[in-house]
Amino acid sequence: MKLLITGGAGFIGSNFIRYILNKYPEYKIINLDKLTYAGNLENLRDVEKNKNYRFVKGDICNEKIVNELASQVDIIINFAAETHVDRSILEAGSFIQTDIYGTYILLEAARKYNHKKYIQISTDEVYGSIVNGSFSENDPIRPNSPYSASKAGCDLLVQAYIKTYNFPAVIVRPSNNFGPYQYPEKIIPLFITNAIENIQLPLYGDGLYVRDWLYVIDNCEAIDLVLHKGNIGEAYNISGGNEITNIELTRMILKLLDKPESLIKYVKDRPGHDRRYSLNSNKIKSELGWYPKHKFEDALKQTVNWYVENRKWWLNIKKKQQEYIEFYKKQYEQR
């Protein structure tokens, strides 16, 4: 099987590439990544010499590059996206461009070369917030941030291609992922690395926002099943079944690092902050037999240990990240 994996130098994409190359050594993978701030070839240093792996630097919005690579593969798996809510609030344009227009370019290329399957990596955030119960795949999507709106736009575009062109696509909507190689702007790697450096942990609002955490390897296994067994035209929710408030999560991280809770700093809430995400994953469990294998507490401990042992990986990233945030904050404040 020949795969074009877009955004493969990012967090989930790089973990998925490593997972596939280990499990299916005969598969061939082309990794197309623009290498924006969150794309990092260090994430794949251990596989870069694999004869069945090839990296191409490029933008999914570039029709020429996408078509050239799409002509060489059977399937596209689209991880490429702008993904951070805070950044989307400061600057939404790149999210619309990459997430929606980039997806359109990929869909057209897959259609042109009659690909066997196209997999769109979406997010639980497209459903919006829910007070009670859990979202199923049949629930309407009601995004509340520029980021989640851009991802919802991708989903709607894919669904339109399925209906209009009988296009062989599948959508997966995972809950919040965590694990090694995650860019330290998301709460788990940010709080781990801040705590290691004895820097305050900025906790939004009252800290009672609820997220369902999914270890990245469990997510990779689910996407693997969708790749090989997922039904064309369907969407699959993927959840870890680990709902926890942000304050509880923060305390767990501090305890694992033997750091004081005085490092917690409550900060002004961000606009449009969704209170709770929750997914019903019965569909992928009953149809494809997927279940998360990793216990949350054990996976969180492994993740904390990875950041402790890979300090060099994230120190330089965090320096550049702060410069970026300060720049866009100034732009936002001047509007």
Secondary structure as UniProt FT lines:
FT   STRAND          2..6
FT   TURN            7..9
FT   HELIX           11..23
FT   TURN            25..26
FT   STRAND          28..33
FT   TURN            37..38
FT   HELIX           41..44
FT   TURN            45..49
FT   TURN            51..52
FT   STRAND          53..57
FT   TURN            60..61
FT   HELIX           63..70
FT   TURN            71..72
FT   STRAND          75..78
FT   HELIX           85..90
FT   HELIX           93..95
FT   HELIX           96..101
FT   HELIX           102..112
FT   TURN            113..114
FT   STRAND          117..121
FT   HELIX           124..127
FT   TURN            137..138
FT   HELIX           146..165
FT   STRAND          169..174
FT   STRAND          176..178
FT   TURN            180..181
FT   TURN            184..185
FT   HELIX           187..196
FT   TURN            197..198
FT   STRAND          201..204
FT   TURN            205..206
FT   STRAND          210..215
FT   HELIX           216..229
FT   TURN            232..233
FT   STRAND          235..238
FT   STRAND          243..245
FT   HELIX           246..256
FT   TURN            257..258
FT   HELIX           261..263
FT   STRAND          264..267
FT   TURN            271..272
FT   HELIX           282..288
FT   HELIX           296..309
FT   HELIX           311..333
//
